[in-house]
Amino acid sequence: MKHLKECMFYKTLGGGKLECNLCPHNCVMGEGKAGVCRVRKNVGGKLISLNYGKISALNLDPIEKKPLRRFMQLTYTLSIGSFGCNMKCPWCQNYNISMGTPQTADMTPQEIVDIALTKKYPSISYTYNEPTVYYEFVYETAKLAKSKGIKNIMVTNGYINEAPLDLLLPYIDAFNIDLKTYNSQQHKRYCGGGLDEVKTTIKKAAASSHVEITSLMVTDINDNLDDLEAMFKWVASVDSQIPVHLSRYFPMYKYHEPGTKASLLHEAEIIAKKYLDFVYLGNI
């Protein structure tokens, strides 16, 4: 393995095992084993990032596509992605890079920032797959970008431990956080991660950065209006000015229930606007 990058946030256990403390899975790995995300692996008693600098996608996107509607409106953002994810949503829109091993190009944080500087792009977005699982690259790139006056955006499922989040927060100017369902059992069963930890991330991020929330209204998972109303109330309790994006689901990857009815999105929008100042519909 070339260019081994040692991970941050792990500890050594007995018997050659390591515990990764990046996200709430806190995976314990024996020699040669990787965690849930598939991209953090015990190699010779060190936790190694398998996707550091491995860029699977690099595009220029309208910032509204992230989606962010109330941050740096009408600008473009340099969007990068790698591979791997610490959740397992069966309807994943980017399953080829989150669950697969795509072709990648090797890049450094300096190269990413240089592109933004040369092209005068005002922001860099860490997106496409889950940026938490290429944490070291995000952290180094965001820190460098910030020093050059470039904004940083993280599009994330929010499933990250508090210590790594706290270290990253000073460098991330805006988040779009995916609140996949407000039903704890469904969240755990289908996404493979706890809801409470995501809520903690939202609260912490909202205290220091611009935050917008996306909720994909997946048929039979996240289309219960009572659950959605509870979610809207909770978001309003954090800050009623947090924009919420309600997005229409279409069959994808391993989940093939019918797409969300447009009428249901409009019903949810009416309920959301009782509690929240900014509600947007997506994929309509």
VOMARDO-14434 format. One record per residue (C-alpha): x, y, z. Coordinates in steps of 0.02 Angstrom, whole numbers, padded with zeros to 5 digits, always signed. Layout:
BEGIN
XYZ;...
END
This chain:
BEGIN
+00000+00000+00000;+00075+00164-00056;+00063+00331+00034;-00011+00260+00194;-00105+00394+00291;-00127+00362+00476;-00301+00403+00538;-00343+00525+00676;-00456+00476+00821;-00418+00296+00865;-00344+00201+01010;-00245+00041+01031;-00326-00104+01124;-00251-00269+01179;-00219-00414+01063;-00172-00307+00914;-00346-00230+00902;-00385-00048+00868;-00541+00054+00907;-00588+00192+00784;-00668+00340+00872;-00714+00444+00720;-00899+00402+00719;-01021+00325+00844;-00994+00149+00776;-00827+00150+00869;-00775-00001+00766;-00651-00123+00844;-00536-00199+00713;-00411-00340+00719;-00258-00343+00606;-00307-00327+00423;-00488-00284+00462;-00584-00127+00412;-00729-00041+00496;-00910-00019+00442;-00858+00119+00322;-00735-00001+00233;-00604+00136+00218;-00519+00137+00389;-00414-00019+00416;-00297-00094+00545;-00131-00112+00454;+00013-00170+00561;-00061-00097+00720;-00100+00073+00645;-00269+00134+00584;-00245+00182+00402;-00358+00285+00289;-00384+00191+00126;-00465+00339+00039;-00351+00483+00088;-00326+00590-00068;-00426+00467-00174;-00544+00582-00270;-00686+00496-00362;-00776+00654-00417;-00727+00835-00443;-00857+00953-00515;-00913+01133-00516;-01092+01143-00450;-01217+01281-00415;-01219+01296-00226;-01408+01271-00231;-01375+01091-00287;-01295+01043-00120;-01432+01095-00074;-01398+01262+00009;-01525+01398-00023;-01478+01530+00105;-01288+01528+00098;-01183+01612-00038;-01333+01614-00155;-01303+01608-00343;-01120+01557-00325;-01032+01400-00384;-00940+01278-00272;-00797+01158-00310;-00869+00990-00259;-00760+00840-00217;-00797+00662-00164;-00701+00504-00121;-00780+00336-00076;-00851+00246+00075;-00990+00282+00199;-01030+00244+00382;-01214+00214+00346;-01300+00087+00234;-01458+00170+00167;-01535+00050+00039;-01600+00197-00065;-01428+00281-00078;-01419+00401-00226;-01228+00385-00239;-01211+00200-00199;-01077+00174-00333;-00954+00277-00230;-01025+00259-00055;-01043+00070-00063;-00924+00029-00206;-00743+00059-00252;-00744+00181-00399;-00600+00241-00505;-00508+00381-00418;-00371+00508-00448;-00237+00544-00317;-00243+00726-00262;-00173+00827-00117;-00262+00960-00013;-00145+01088-00093;-00199+01036-00268;-00384+01052-00224;-00359+01224-00147;-00250+01279-00294;-00392+01238-00415;-00511+01344-00313;-00386+01487-00304;-00339+01481-00488;-00519+01474-00548;-00577+01596-00413;-00706+01475-00345;-00769+01545-00179;-00802+01380-00091;-00758+01195-00083;-00892+01065-00045;-00853+00894+00030;-00995+00789-00037;-01055+00644-00148;-01003+00506-00027;-00997+00533+00162;-00857+00659+00198;-00840+00601+00378;-00754+00443+00316;-00621+00542+00223;-00601+00650+00376;-00413+00679+00370;-00421+00743+00191;-00571+00854+00230;-00487+00923+00386;-00322+00964+00299;-00404+01036+00144;-00531+01140+00242;-00395+01210+00356;-00289+01261+00206;-00439+01331+00111;-00493+01434+00260;-00319+01512+00272;-00339+01567+00091;-00511+01644+00115;-00607+01501+00033;-00767+01442+00117;-00794+01258+00160;-00957+01161+00146;-00992+00987+00213;-01138+00883+00147;-01154+00746+00275;-01262+00618+00364;-01206+00696+00528;-01148+00530+00602;-00986+00585+00683;-00919+00586+00860;-00911+00751+00953;-00721+00764+00969;-00684+00754+00781;-00833+00867+00747;-00769+00996+00871;-00597+00996+00787;-00676+01021+00615;-00807+01152+00659;-00694+01306+00652;-00657+01269+00469;-00829+01223+00403;-00935+01374+00356;-01093+01281+00305;-01170+01109+00323;-01311+01020+00237;-01354+00878+00356;-01462+00732+00301;-01598+00696+00429;-01653+00531+00356;-01803+00495+00467;-01863+00553+00637;-01910+00376+00686;-01764+00308+00789;-01802+00126+00751;-01814+00155+00564;-01655+00259+00568;-01558+00120+00652;-01635-00021+00550;-01616+00053+00377;-01471+00175+00393;-01367+00080+00520;-01340+00227+00635;-01425+00313+00781;-01538+00465+00763;-01487+00547+00927;-01306+00565+00870;-01362+00652+00711;-01470+00771+00813;-01319+00811+00921;-01218+00853+00765;-01356+00968+00702;-01363+01062+00867;-01175+01081+00881;-01154+01132+00699;-01296+01258+00707;-01212+01344+00854;-01059+01390+00750;-01097+01371+00564;-01235+01393+00437;-01342+01234+00435;-01475+01173+00316;-01563+01004+00331;-01618+00885+00195;-01749+00753+00227;-01782+00630+00085;-01963+00576+00100;-01934+00391+00068;-02093+00290+00044;-02138+00189+00201;-01982+00255+00292;-01993+00444+00302;-02167+00486+00241;-02266+00479+00404;-02336+00653+00431;-02340+00635+00621;-02155+00589+00624;-02116+00731+00505;-02212+00855+00613;-02112+00798+00765;-01954+00826+00663;-02008+01002+00612;-02046+01046+00793;-01876+00983+00848;-01783+01080+00713;-01880+01237+00763;-01827+01209+00943;-01646+01219+00885;-01678+01368+00769;-01834+01404+00668;-01726+01487+00535;-01636+01325+00490;-01692+01291+00310;-01768+01118+00283;-01768+01035+00112;-01902+00903+00085;-01849+00797-00062;-01948+00676-00167;-01883+00497-00164;-01870+00388-00320;-01829+00200-00319;-01641+00177-00309;-01507+00047-00268;-01588-00088-00159;-01751+00001-00117;-01891-00009-00244;-02048+00057-00163;-02143+00184-00272;-02081+00362-00277;-02152+00490-00156;-02318+00564-00209;-02297+00749-00248;-02458+00784-00152;-02379+00712+00006;-02231+00830-00009;-02350+00977-00022;-02443+00916+00133;-02279+00903+00228;-02229+01076+00168;-02388+01152+00241;-02354+01069+00410;-02170+01120+00408;-02212+01302+00378;-02310+01306+00541;-02143+01290+00632;-02004+01339+00512;-01964+01499+00418;-01884+01418+00266;-01950+01259+00183;-01902+01201+00009;-01962+01055-00097;-01838+00956-00202;-01850+00832-00347;-02027+00891-00387;
END
